Amino acid sequence: MGCYKGLSAVVIRCNALPLKGVVRVLKTTKYSAIGQCAHWLAAVSLSVCALISGPAYTQELAPNNKPAVDSGQQAKHTISTFKDSIFQVRIINVDSKNARSFGSGFYIGDGGLIATNYHVINSVLFEPENYRAIIEIGDEEIPLNIEAVDAISDVAILSVPVKRPALALSAVPPARGERLYSVGNPHDLGMTIVEGNYNGLIDNRFFDQIHFSGALNPGMSGGPNLNANGEVVGLNVATKGNQVGFLVPVDKLKALLVDLEVGKYSEEELQQKVGKQIQKASHYVVTELLSPDWPIEDMGEALVVGKVHPNLHCWGDSDEDEDNHLIVIKRGCHSASSFPIYKTLTSGFVEYEFWHIQGKDWPEYSYYRMLQKQVSHARPGNQAGEDDVENYTCEIDIVTREQDGLKRKISYCTRPYKKFKGLYDVFYMGVTLDKSHVAVMEHFTLSGVTQEDSAQFLEKFIKQVAWQ
């Protein structure tokens, strides 16, 4: 689970959740942190209510019948011919007049546009009074203006007043194993070519990225990945080290160019487009997760949710403390990545977890104190700061399921986004109360979702856990 700091208050309302067949207790309390809410949530023995964009441009596509260049040396020569079309994109702090960060970018369209990653320029989009984007041609700083963004695919298009030759966009994807060349400015060391191989789209992702076996480094983000003919097949976007790099497919850039043809957007309109992109993406993910029947699997004495979708990454662990007669089994699943929206805000992350905790020969009071300690460490799984979100509002209930009598104390918390109306982060935590020395704790995090989507997920999730 992630960690959220800087909350000034968490309002707790022990009132009605959208559930049937439950016992409810009313109470209102304020907490200085979500951890205190979880701490109170776990104190099951102490309190009844304790737990719980400019002119339009048309991109000329590279013909797909151009003969491939086999020689690596020839390919490097081809790429070198585009050195006047690939630049470092510098993000300048207005007050200090120095660079806050930098990435890479390249000319496209009719030579008056530059493509880069969204995460390279998102500070300019949301704080134009503090940051600006430039490239340098010789000793001259050339200003860039944001024209179109796709926060989910991590692509942005900027306009530039000085024209240069544009790179062609490949009309067909590479063959698996084909040699490719990423160009960018790693660690501000100057333009560099990194060779690697195309390994196709990454399996088990909700949103497409290319696996590139090349050593991408910070500063190369937004630079082009080229085939041997000098055609763009993707944009550098991320790395996991050890020759594992990720690219945005060039089709995402083509789609953004089409969107740019619709018209010019103001800064405010572009910001709101980011919000709509988050909502569309999170709705797609939640719909995908809710569509299949969820597998139910053994976990100690309990039955819990297994891997509900191929695009989730799942894990598990266990620990037996023989001295304290305590056995803990843990398992969970989460999405592979999230969207870097702006500075301290990431969105689009989904996770759920289960803990099976058995305290053999523990006095009941001590066992519940131990549960209290475990739950107090719970945190939301995504990152957000005070400028990004409001405080959590939590609904806390004692819930008894009608069909089998399973009793839990749960906390369902939401925090609205400040910049994107109608979007929320959701944090759910629950613990069973049926047995004196065995408990199951369950948790999920959703980020950047609507209230409707989060309510549907809660309704399905809360029905799953059972005793064998």
Buried (B, 14 or more C-beta within 10 A) or exposed (E): BBEBEEBEEBBBBBEEBEBEEBEBBEEEBEBEBBBBBBBBBBBBBEBEBBBBBBBEBEBEBBEEEBEEBEEEEEBBEBBEEBEEBBBBBBBBBEEEEEEBBBBBBBBBBEBBBBBBBBBBBBBBBBBBEEBBBBBEEEEEEBBBBBBBBBBBBBBBBBBBEEEBEBBBBBBEBBEEEBBBBBBBBBEEEEBBBBBBBBBEEBEEBBBBBBBBBBBBBBBBBBBBBBBBBBBBBBBBBBBEEEBBBBBBBBBBBBBBBEBBEEEBBEEEEBBBBBBEBBBEBBBBBBEBBBEEEBEBEEBBEBBBBBBBBEBBEEEEEEEEEEEEEBBBBBBBBBBBBBBBBBBBBBBBBBBBBBBBBBBEEBEEEEBBBBBBEBBBEBBBBBBBBBBBBBBBBBBBBBBBBEEEEBBBBBBBBBBBBBBBEEBBBBBBBBBBBBBEBBBBBBBBBBBBBBEEBBBBBBBEBBBBBBBE
